[in-house]
Amino acid sequence: VGKKVIGVKQCQKLIKNGNVLYVAKDANAKLISPIIQLAKEKNIEIVEVSTMKELGKIGGIDVNSSAILTLE
């Protein structure tokens, strides 16, 4: 993963510049549904990852993450 933003709020702010949105399947659906909908509207690829822990590791952080957006 190259340049990225981590967290639902940061992803929402920068979704228009996004390339791929990674979301954790075990994240709170109420939390990630709006960002998934935005990504669909902007034709941004959505990749589901099994767990928030795994997504955090993909993002290079030692904590769980619900969403990561890679930027163009």
Secondary structure, DSSP 8 states (H G I E B T S, - for coil): --SEEESHHHHHHHGGGEEEEEEETTS-HHHHHHHHHHHHHTT-EEEEES-HHHHHHHTT-SS--SEEEEE-
